[in-house]
């Protein structure tokens, strides 16, 4: 595919899309029902459908029987970790292999023209972003993802929280499933903005931001505190009346879905004429500029409401620079002694 039909490339070789980011159509004015209807298929397919499919696979083929779940033990916890880690290795690893190792589409649709392997740095373990990100994912984030999974299943199995049946509560559970991505976006915005507070950023979130040019392995490369808070989005289903399958969907949207913002390509070419939209641009801009787009891609436009939204345009660049200038002025004013 010719990526220049969809975007532009600067002198350095970095690509950006022609179309500006926008919030979900039901937030736009004037309201347009046809635009909302046209947006729905992309909301469901392929990513959310994939996360639900994996949640169902886990529930029917991976998660132990309820009687087993009632007792915390290393046996079934390690089993879940093994499956989670293997699935991430295959899923993330396939994207890494084809698009970053074999470079099947070169730099077409790639935001940053460089590949992480080309830029060794002392900020990473073994001076390698790929090795650092891989190790942090498999020995920090995925174990904590599994911990959240274990605690949720244990709570449901023991009746500590309501376990709604699909037969009696199907309408509510369908609605809850459909709004779970919105729950993720609100949760992510709140914890993400929190760990950008300077002291927390320095000791916690800077680990993730070392990957300025993210790749699939960057997705779950986090400090332990961030990794736990990130996956803790599924704990909302211990507060909201829910079902373990919906809780797993919420958790998989975080675990498997983290790759979306870190793919580094706007589109993944599947064939000569077919490409999969990554929805990566909003979060790529966050890695590039640090203090924009703390949430998702506008499903719940908290970034827009709080003034952090960057849609990829030059106008957004100017608004960001003006915000940074005012912030610098405030910091300088505080530094001046009375």
HELIX and SHEET records of a PDB file:
HELIX    1   1 UNK A    3  UNK A    5  5                                   3    
HELIX    2   2 UNK A   25  UNK A   27  5                                   3    
HELIX    3   3 UNK A   33  UNK A   44  1                                  12    
HELIX    4   4 UNK A   47  UNK A   57  1                                  11    
HELIX    5   5 UNK A   58  UNK A   62  3                                   5    
HELIX    6   6 UNK A   66  UNK A   69  1                                   4    
HELIX    7   7 UNK A   74  UNK A   95  1                                  22    
HELIX    8   8 UNK A   96  UNK A  101  3                                   6    
HELIX    9   9 UNK A  116  UNK A  118  5                                   3    
HELIX   10  10 UNK A  125  UNK A  127  5                                   3    
HELIX   11  11 UNK A  129  UNK A  136  1                                   8    
HELIX   12  12 UNK A  137  UNK A  141  3                                   5    
HELIX   13  13 UNK A  142  UNK A  157  1                                  16    
HELIX   14  14 UNK A  166  UNK A  194  1                                  29    
HELIX   15  15 UNK A  198  UNK A  200  1                                   3    
HELIX   16  16 UNK A  201  UNK A  205  3                                   5    
HELIX   17  17 UNK A  206  UNK A  209  1                                   4    
HELIX   18  18 UNK A  216  UNK A  218  5                                   3    
HELIX   19  19 UNK A  224  UNK A  231  1                                   8    
HELIX   20  20 UNK A  232  UNK A  238  5                                   7    
HELIX   21  21 UNK A  244  UNK A  255  1                                  12    
HELIX   22  22 UNK A  257  UNK A  262  5                                   6    
HELIX   23  23 UNK A  281  UNK A  289  1                                   9    
HELIX   24  24 UNK A  302  UNK A  306  1                                   5    
HELIX   25  25 UNK A  314  UNK A  335  1                                  22    
SHEET    1   A 2 UNK A   7  UNK A   9  0                                        
SHEET    2   A 2 UNK A  15  UNK A  17 -1                                        
SHEET    1   B 2 UNK A 267  UNK A 269  0                                        
SHEET    2   B 2 UNK A 275  UNK A 277 -1                                        
END                                                                             
